[in-house]
Amino acid sequence: NSCSASGLSILGTSVTIRDLNVAIRRSLSNAFKTLDGFLLFAAKTKGKILLRDPMK
C-alpha cells in the first residue's frame, strides 16, 4: 500500500485511493445525471419535431 500512497504524497495532502475513487464516482454520477437530463430533453424535442413534421 505504501507504493500506491507514495505517488499521492507529491500533492502534500493525505488523499487516499479510496477518497479518489469516491470523488471520481461522485463526479461521474453527476455527469451522468446531467447527461440523462440532456438526452431526455433531446429525445422529447426530437419526438415533438418528428410528430410535428407530418402535419406540415
PDB file with SEQRES, HELIX, SHEET and CRYST1 records, atoms N, CA, C and O in Angstrom:
SEQRES   1 A   56  ASN SER CYS SER ALA SER GLY LEU SER ILE LEU GLY THR          
SEQRES   2 A   56  SER VAL THR ILE ARG ASP LEU ASN VAL ALA ILE ARG ARG          
SEQRES   3 A   56  SER LEU SER ASN ALA PHE LYS THR LEU ASP GLY PHE LEU          
SEQRES   4 A   56  LEU PHE ALA ALA LYS THR LYS GLY LYS ILE LEU LEU ARG          
SEQRES   5 A   56  ASP PRO MET LYS                                              
HELIX    1 AA1 SER A    2  LEU A    8  1                                   7    
HELIX    2 AA2 SER A    9  LEU A   11  5                                   3    
HELIX    3 AA3 ILE A   17  ARG A   52  1                                  36    
HELIX    4 AA4 ASP A   53  MET A   55  5                                   3    
CRYST1    1.000    1.000    1.000  90.00  90.00  90.00 P 1           1          
ATOM      1  N   ASN A   1       0.834  -1.209   0.000  1.00  0.00           N  
ATOM      2  CA  ASN A   1       0.000   0.000   0.000  1.00  0.00           C  
ATOM      3  C   ASN A   1       0.865   1.254   0.000  1.00  0.00           C  
ATOM      4  O   ASN A   1       0.474   2.284  -0.550  1.00  0.00           O  
ATOM      5  N   SER A   2       2.052   1.166   0.624  1.00  0.00           N  
ATOM      6  CA  SER A   2       2.945   2.326   0.686  1.00  0.00           C  
ATOM      7  C   SER A   2       3.390   2.737  -0.709  1.00  0.00           C  
ATOM      8  O   SER A   2       3.726   3.897  -0.943  1.00  0.00           O  
ATOM      9  N   CYS A   3       3.392   1.781  -1.636  1.00  0.00           N  
ATOM     10  CA  CYS A   3       3.815   2.067  -3.009  1.00  0.00           C  
ATOM     11  C   CYS A   3       2.804   2.982  -3.689  1.00  0.00           C  
ATOM     12  O   CYS A   3       3.186   3.958  -4.335  1.00  0.00           O  
ATOM     13  N   SER A   4       1.505   2.669  -3.546  1.00  0.00           N  
ATOM     14  CA  SER A   4       0.468   3.473  -4.192  1.00  0.00           C  
ATOM     15  C   SER A   4       0.322   4.828  -3.506  1.00  0.00           C  
ATOM     16  O   SER A   4      -0.040   5.814  -4.147  1.00  0.00           O  
ATOM     17  N   ALA A   5       0.604   4.879  -2.202  1.00  0.00           N  
ATOM     18  CA  ALA A   5       0.447   6.122  -1.453  1.00  0.00           C  
ATOM     19  C   ALA A   5       1.583   7.090  -1.757  1.00  0.00           C  
ATOM     20  O   ALA A   5       1.401   8.305  -1.673  1.00  0.00           O  
ATOM     21  N   SER A   6       2.761   6.560  -2.114  1.00  0.00           N  
ATOM     22  CA  SER A   6       3.919   7.430  -2.345  1.00  0.00           C  
ATOM     23  C   SER A   6       3.681   8.348  -3.540  1.00  0.00           C  
ATOM     24  O   SER A   6       4.183   9.472  -3.568  1.00  0.00           O  
ATOM     25  N   GLY A   7       2.919   7.877  -4.527  1.00  0.00           N  
ATOM     26  CA  GLY A   7       2.639   8.704  -5.694  1.00  0.00           C  
ATOM     27  C   GLY A   7       1.758   9.885  -5.345  1.00  0.00           C  
ATOM     28  O   GLY A   7       1.835  10.935  -5.983  1.00  0.00           O  
ATOM     29  N   LEU A   8       0.914   9.715  -4.324  1.00  0.00           N  
ATOM     30  CA  LEU A   8      -0.004  10.772  -3.933  1.00  0.00           C  
ATOM     31  C   LEU A   8       0.625  11.741  -2.947  1.00  0.00           C  
ATOM     32  O   LEU A   8       0.124  12.849  -2.760  1.00  0.00           O  
ATOM     33  N   SER A   9       1.730  11.329  -2.307  1.00  0.00           N  
ATOM     34  CA  SER A   9       2.366  12.191  -1.304  1.00  0.00           C  
ATOM     35  C   SER A   9       2.931  13.454  -1.947  1.00  0.00           C  
ATOM     36  O   SER A   9       3.240  14.424  -1.255  1.00  0.00           O  
ATOM     37  N   ILE A  10       3.065  13.439  -3.288  1.00  0.00           N  
ATOM     38  CA  ILE A  10       3.557  14.623  -4.003  1.00  0.00           C  
ATOM     39  C   ILE A  10       2.593  15.794  -3.793  1.00  0.00           C  
ATOM     40  O   ILE A  10       3.008  16.950  -3.723  1.00  0.00           O  
ATOM     41  N   LEU A  11       1.317  15.479  -3.696  1.00  0.00           N  
ATOM     42  CA  LEU A  11       0.307  16.516  -3.522  1.00  0.00           C  
ATOM     43  C   LEU A  11       0.431  17.196  -2.170  1.00  0.00           C  
ATOM     44  O   LEU A  11      -0.072  18.304  -1.985  1.00  0.00           O  
ATOM     45  N   GLY A  12       1.092  16.546  -1.228  1.00  0.00           N  
ATOM     46  CA  GLY A  12       1.243  17.122   0.096  1.00  0.00           C  
ATOM     47  C   GLY A  12      -0.011  17.000   0.933  1.00  0.00           C  
ATOM     48  O   GLY A  12      -0.115  17.639   1.980  1.00  0.00           O  
ATOM     49  N   THR A  13      -0.959  16.199   0.501  1.00  0.00           N  
ATOM     50  CA  THR A  13      -2.193  16.002   1.260  1.00  0.00           C  
ATOM     51  C   THR A  13      -2.348  14.529   1.587  1.00  0.00           C  
ATOM     52  O   THR A  13      -1.686  13.681   0.988  1.00  0.00           O  
ATOM     53  N   SER A  14      -3.211  14.227   2.527  1.00  0.00           N  
ATOM     54  CA  SER A  14      -3.426  12.837   2.937  1.00  0.00           C  
ATOM     55  C   SER A  14      -4.581  12.230   2.143  1.00  0.00           C  
ATOM     56  O   SER A  14      -5.515  11.670   2.717  1.00  0.00           O  
ATOM     57  N   VAL A  15      -4.507  12.346   0.836  1.00  0.00           N  
ATOM     58  CA  VAL A  15      -5.552  11.788  -0.026  1.00  0.00           C  
ATOM     59  C   VAL A  15      -5.283  10.304  -0.232  1.00  0.00           C  
ATOM     60  O   VAL A  15      -4.172   9.911  -0.589  1.00  0.00           O  
ATOM     61  N   THR A  16      -6.293   9.490  -0.007  1.00  0.00           N  
ATOM     62  CA  THR A  16      -6.136   8.054  -0.201  1.00  0.00           C  
ATOM     63  C   THR A  16      -6.769   7.637  -1.520  1.00  0.00           C  
ATOM     64  O   THR A  16      -7.527   8.390  -2.132  1.00  0.00           O  
ATOM     65  N   ILE A  17      -6.444   6.428  -1.941  1.00  0.00           N  
ATOM     66  CA  ILE A  17      -7.032   5.901  -3.175  1.00  0.00           C  
ATOM     67  C   ILE A  17      -8.553   5.855  -3.053  1.00  0.00           C  
ATOM     68  O   ILE A  17      -9.279   6.128  -4.009  1.00  0.00           O  
ATOM     69  N   ARG A  18      -9.021   5.499  -1.844  1.00  0.00           N  
ATOM     70  CA  ARG A  18     -10.462   5.400  -1.630  1.00  0.00           C  
ATOM     71  C   ARG A  18     -11.127   6.768  -1.807  1.00  0.00           C  
ATOM     72  O   ARG A  18     -12.198   6.875  -2.403  1.00  0.00           O  
ATOM     73  N   ASP A  19     -10.476   7.815  -1.279  1.00  0.00           N  
ATOM     74  CA  ASP A  19     -11.024   9.164  -1.438  1.00  0.00           C  
ATOM     75  C   ASP A  19     -11.117   9.528  -2.914  1.00  0.00           C  
ATOM     76  O   ASP A  19     -12.105  10.111  -3.361  1.00  0.00           O  
ATOM     77  N   LEU A  20     -10.083   9.179  -3.659  1.00  0.00           N  
ATOM     78  CA  LEU A  20     -10.083   9.472  -5.093  1.00  0.00           C  
ATOM     79  C   LEU A  20     -11.212   8.725  -5.789  1.00  0.00           C  
ATOM     80  O   LEU A  20     -11.922   9.297  -6.617  1.00  0.00           O  
ATOM     81  N   ASN A  21     -11.379   7.450  -5.455  1.00  0.00           N  
ATOM     82  CA  ASN A  21     -12.442   6.654  -6.062  1.00  0.00           C  
ATOM     83  C   ASN A  21     -13.809   7.260  -5.778  1.00  0.00           C  
ATOM     84  O   ASN A  21     -14.660   7.333  -6.664  1.00  0.00           O  
ATOM     85  N   VAL A  22     -14.013   7.694  -4.535  1.00  0.00           N  
ATOM     86  CA  VAL A  22     -15.295   8.298  -4.158  1.00  0.00           C  
ATOM     87  C   VAL A  22     -15.519   9.589  -4.947  1.00  0.00           C  
ATOM     88  O   VAL A  22     -16.614   9.837  -5.451  1.00  0.00           O  
ATOM     89  N   ALA A  23     -14.470  10.403  -5.046  1.00  0.00           N  
ATOM     90  CA  ALA A  23     -14.591  11.668  -5.769  1.00  0.00           C  
ATOM     91  C   ALA A  23     -14.875  11.428  -7.241  1.00  0.00           C  
ATOM     92  O   ALA A  23     -15.701  12.112  -7.844  1.00  0.00           O  
ATOM     93  N   ILE A  24     -14.180  10.447  -7.818  1.00  0.00           N  
ATOM     94  CA  ILE A  24     -14.392  10.137  -9.239  1.00  0.00           C  
ATOM     95  C   ILE A  24     -15.811   9.631  -9.459  1.00  0.00           C  
ATOM     96  O   ILE A  24     -16.496  10.046 -10.394  1.00  0.00           O  
ATOM     97  N   ARG A  25     -16.244   8.721  -8.573  1.00  0.00           N  
ATOM     98  CA  ARG A  25     -17.593   8.164  -8.713  1.00  0.00           C  
ATOM     99  C   ARG A  25     -18.638   9.262  -8.582  1.00  0.00           C  
ATOM    100  O   ARG A  25     -19.639   9.265  -9.298  1.00  0.00           O  
ATOM    101  N   ARG A  26     -18.400  10.206  -7.654  1.00  0.00           N  
ATOM    102  CA  ARG A  26     -19.352  11.295  -7.424  1.00  0.00           C  
ATOM    103  C   ARG A  26     -19.460  12.171  -8.667  1.00  0.00           C  
ATOM    104  O   ARG A  26     -20.560  12.493  -9.117  1.00  0.00           O  
ATOM    105  N   SER A  27     -18.306  12.553  -9.220  1.00  0.00           N  
ATOM    106  CA  SER A  27     -18.324  13.429 -10.391  1.00  0.00           C  
ATOM    107  C   SER A  27     -18.903  12.700 -11.596  1.00  0.00           C  
ATOM    108  O   SER A  27     -19.570  13.313 -12.430  1.00  0.00           O  
ATOM    109  N   LEU A  28     -18.655  11.394 -11.694  1.00  0.00           N  
ATOM    110  CA  LEU A  28     -19.206  10.617 -12.804  1.00  0.00           C  
ATOM    111  C   LEU A  28     -20.721  10.551 -12.705  1.00  0.00           C  
ATOM    112  O   LEU A  28     -21.419  10.739 -13.702  1.00  0.00           O  
ATOM    113  N   SER A  29     -21.239  10.282 -11.501  1.00  0.00           N  
ATOM    114  CA  SER A  29     -22.691  10.179 -11.340  1.00  0.00           C  
ATOM    115  C   SER A  29     -23.348  11.524 -11.626  1.00  0.00           C  
ATOM    116  O   SER A  29     -24.444  11.568 -12.186  1.00  0.00           O  
ATOM    117  N   ASN A  30     -22.692  12.623 -11.247  1.00  0.00           N  
ATOM    118  CA  ASN A  30     -23.221  13.949 -11.557  1.00  0.00           C  
ATOM    119  C   ASN A  30     -23.234  14.166 -13.063  1.00  0.00           C  
ATOM    120  O   ASN A  30     -24.198  14.701 -13.610  1.00  0.00           O  
ATOM    121  N   ALA A  31     -22.160  13.749 -13.734  1.00  0.00           N  
ATOM    122  CA  ALA A  31     -22.090  13.898 -15.188  1.00  0.00           C  
ATOM    123  C   ALA A  31     -23.184  13.082 -15.860  1.00  0.00           C  
ATOM    124  O   ALA A  31     -23.806  13.538 -16.819  1.00  0.00           O  
ATOM    125  N   PHE A  32     -23.422  11.864 -15.351  1.00  0.00           N  
ATOM    126  CA  PHE A  32     -24.446  11.016 -15.939  1.00  0.00           C  
ATOM    127  C   PHE A  32     -25.835  11.577 -15.680  1.00  0.00           C  
ATOM    128  O   PHE A  32     -26.729  11.440 -16.515  1.00  0.00           O  
ATOM    129  N   LYS A  33     -26.020  12.210 -14.525  1.00  0.00           N  
ATOM    130  CA  LYS A  33     -27.322  12.818 -14.222  1.00  0.00           C  
ATOM    131  C   LYS A  33     -27.630  13.911 -15.237  1.00  0.00           C  
ATOM    132  O   LYS A  33     -28.728  13.959 -15.792  1.00  0.00           O  
ATOM    133  N   THR A  34     -26.651  14.797 -15.479  1.00  0.00           N  
ATOM    134  CA  THR A  34     -26.878  15.883 -16.425  1.00  0.00           C  
ATOM    135  C   THR A  34     -27.014  15.329 -17.832  1.00  0.00           C  
ATOM    136  O   THR A  34     -27.804  15.836 -18.628  1.00  0.00           O  
ATOM    137  N   LEU A  35     -26.238  14.279 -18.146  1.00  0.00           N  
ATOM    138  CA  LEU A  35     -26.317  13.669 -19.470  1.00  0.00           C  
ATOM    139  C   LEU A  35     -27.686  13.043 -19.674  1.00  0.00           C  
ATOM    140  O   LEU A  35     -28.275  13.166 -20.748  1.00  0.00           O  
ATOM    141  N   ASP A  36     -28.199  12.363 -18.636  1.00  0.00           N  
ATOM    142  CA  ASP A  36     -29.531  11.770 -18.702  1.00  0.00           C  
ATOM    143  C   ASP A  36     -30.579  12.839 -18.965  1.00  0.00           C  
ATOM    144  O   ASP A  36     -31.458  12.671 -19.811  1.00  0.00           O  
ATOM    145  N   GLY A  37     -30.474  13.947 -18.226  1.00  0.00           N  
ATOM    146  CA  GLY A  37     -31.422  15.033 -18.416  1.00  0.00           C  
ATOM    147  C   GLY A  37     -31.350  15.601 -19.821  1.00  0.00           C  
ATOM    148  O   GLY A  37     -32.373  15.900 -20.437  1.00  0.00           O  
ATOM    149  N   PHE A  38     -30.124  15.748 -20.323  1.00  0.00           N  
ATOM    150  CA  PHE A  38     -29.946  16.280 -21.675  1.00  0.00           C  
ATOM    151  C   PHE A  38     -30.521  15.328 -22.715  1.00  0.00           C  
ATOM    152  O   PHE A  38     -31.202  15.754 -23.648  1.00  0.00           O  
ATOM    153  N   LEU A  39     -30.243  14.037 -22.549  1.00  0.00           N  
ATOM    154  CA  LEU A  39     -30.736  13.050 -23.514  1.00  0.00           C  
ATOM    155  C   LEU A  39     -32.260  12.987 -23.489  1.00  0.00           C  
ATOM    156  O   LEU A  39     -32.898  12.871 -24.535  1.00  0.00           O  
ATOM    157  N   LEU A  40     -32.844  13.066 -22.286  1.00  0.00           N  
ATOM    158  CA  LEU A  40     -34.304  13.077 -22.174  1.00  0.00           C  
ATOM    159  C   LEU A  40     -34.876  14.286 -22.896  1.00  0.00           C  
ATOM    160  O   LEU A  40     -35.849  14.176 -23.643  1.00  0.00           O  
ATOM    161  N   PHE A  41     -34.253  15.456 -22.660  1.00  0.00           N  
ATOM    162  CA  PHE A  41     -34.710  16.684 -23.297  1.00  0.00           C  
ATOM    163  C   PHE A  41     -34.577  16.582 -24.809  1.00  0.00           C  
ATOM    164  O   PHE A  41     -35.484  16.964 -25.550  1.00  0.00           O  
ATOM    165  N   ALA A  42     -33.429  16.059 -25.264  1.00  0.00           N  
ATOM    166  CA  ALA A  42     -33.196  15.921 -26.706  1.00  0.00           C  
ATOM    167  C   ALA A  42     -34.208  14.966 -27.322  1.00  0.00           C  
ATOM    168  O   ALA A  42     -34.729  15.221 -28.407  1.00  0.00           O  
ATOM    169  N   ALA A  43     -34.487  13.864 -26.626  1.00  0.00           N  
ATOM    170  CA  ALA A  43     -35.449  12.886 -27.138  1.00  0.00           C  
ATOM    171  C   ALA A  43     -36.841  13.502 -27.217  1.00  0.00           C  
ATOM    172  O   ALA A  43     -37.575  13.263 -28.176  1.00  0.00           O  
ATOM    173  N   LYS A  44     -37.202  14.290 -26.215  1.00  0.00           N  
ATOM    174  CA  LYS A  44     -38.521  14.926 -26.208  1.00  0.00           C  
ATOM    175  C   LYS A  44     -38.644  15.910 -27.364  1.00  0.00           C  
ATOM    176  O   LYS A  44     -39.630  15.888 -28.101  1.00  0.00           O  
ATOM    177  N   THR A  45     -37.628  16.786 -27.525  1.00  0.00           N  
ATOM    178  CA  THR A  45     -37.701  17.789 -28.589  1.00  0.00           C  
ATOM    179  C   THR A  45     -37.674  17.117 -29.949  1.00  0.00           C  
ATOM    180  O   THR A  45     -38.400  17.524 -30.856  1.00  0.00           O  
ATOM    181  N   LYS A  46     -36.840  16.087 -30.103  1.00  0.00           N  
ATOM    182  CA  LYS A  46     -36.775  15.385 -31.382  1.00  0.00           C  
ATOM    183  C   LYS A  46     -38.111  14.713 -31.666  1.00  0.00           C  
ATOM    184  O   LYS A  46     -38.595  14.721 -32.797  1.00  0.00           O  
ATOM    185  N   GLY A  47     -38.705  14.127 -30.614  1.00  0.00           N  
ATOM    186  CA  GLY A  47     -40.001  13.483 -30.779  1.00  0.00           C  
ATOM    187  C   GLY A  47     -41.069  14.477 -31.199  1.00  0.00           C  
ATOM    188  O   GLY A  47     -41.903  14.174 -32.052  1.00  0.00           O  
ATOM    189  N   LYS A  48     -41.046  15.668 -30.601  1.00  0.00           N  
ATOM    190  CA  LYS A  48     -42.022  16.699 -30.956  1.00  0.00           C  
ATOM    191  C   LYS A  48     -41.833  17.133 -32.401  1.00  0.00           C  
ATOM    192  O   LYS A  48     -42.804  17.310 -33.138  1.00  0.00           O  
ATOM    193  N   ILE A  49     -40.565  17.305 -32.805  1.00  0.00           N  
ATOM    194  CA  ILE A  49     -40.285  17.724 -34.180  1.00  0.00           C  
ATOM    195  C   ILE A  49     -40.759  16.649 -35.152  1.00  0.00           C  
ATOM    196  O   ILE A  49     -41.364  16.954 -36.180  1.00  0.00           O  
ATOM    197  N   LEU A  50     -40.479  15.379 -34.817  1.00  0.00           N  
ATOM    198  CA  LEU A  50     -40.880  14.282 -35.697  1.00  0.00           C  
ATOM    199  C   LEU A  50     -42.398  14.178 -35.768  1.00  0.00           C  
ATOM    200  O   LEU A  50     -42.951  13.875 -36.825  1.00  0.00           O  
ATOM    201  N   LEU A  51     -43.078  14.428 -34.643  1.00  0.00           N  
ATOM    202  CA  LEU A  51     -44.532  14.368 -34.645  1.00  0.00           C  
ATOM    203  C   LEU A  51     -45.118  15.543 -35.414  1.00  0.00           C  
ATOM    204  O   LEU A  51     -46.165  15.419 -36.049  1.00  0.00           O  
ATOM    205  N   ARG A  52     -44.436  16.688 -35.355  1.00  0.00           N  
ATOM    206  CA  ARG A  52     -44.943  17.892 -35.992  1.00  0.00           C  
ATOM    207  C   ARG A  52     -44.715  17.838 -37.502  1.00  0.00           C  
ATOM    208  O   ARG A  52     -45.481  18.418 -38.272  1.00  0.00           O  
ATOM    209  N   ASP A  53     -43.648  17.133 -37.924  1.00  0.00           N  
ATOM    210  CA  ASP A  53     -43.269  17.135 -39.330  1.00  0.00           C  
ATOM    211  C   ASP A  53     -44.385  16.695 -40.280  1.00  0.00           C  
ATOM    212  O   ASP A  53     -44.652  17.402 -41.251  1.00  0.00           O  
ATOM    213  N   PRO A  54     -45.049  15.556 -40.043  1.00  0.00           N  
ATOM    214  CA  PRO A  54     -46.067  15.103 -40.994  1.00  0.00           C  
ATOM    215  C   PRO A  54     -47.246  16.060 -41.106  1.00  0.00           C  
ATOM    216  O   PRO A  54     -47.984  16.010 -42.090  1.00  0.00           O  
ATOM    217  N   MET A  55     -47.439  16.933 -40.117  1.00  0.00           N  
ATOM    218  CA  MET A  55     -48.575  17.841 -40.128  1.00  0.00           C  
ATOM    219  C   MET A  55     -48.390  18.986 -41.114  1.00  0.00           C  
ATOM    220  O   MET A  55     -49.350  19.680 -41.446  1.00  0.00           O  
ATOM    221  N   LYS A  56     -47.157  19.188 -41.587  1.00  0.00           N  
ATOM    222  CA  LYS A  56     -46.907  20.327 -42.484  1.00  0.00           C  
ATOM    223  C   LYS A  56     -47.709  20.197 -43.774  1.00  0.00           C  
ATOM    224  O   LYS A  56     -47.623  21.064 -44.644  1.00  0.00           O  
TER     225      LYS A  56                                                      
END                                                                             
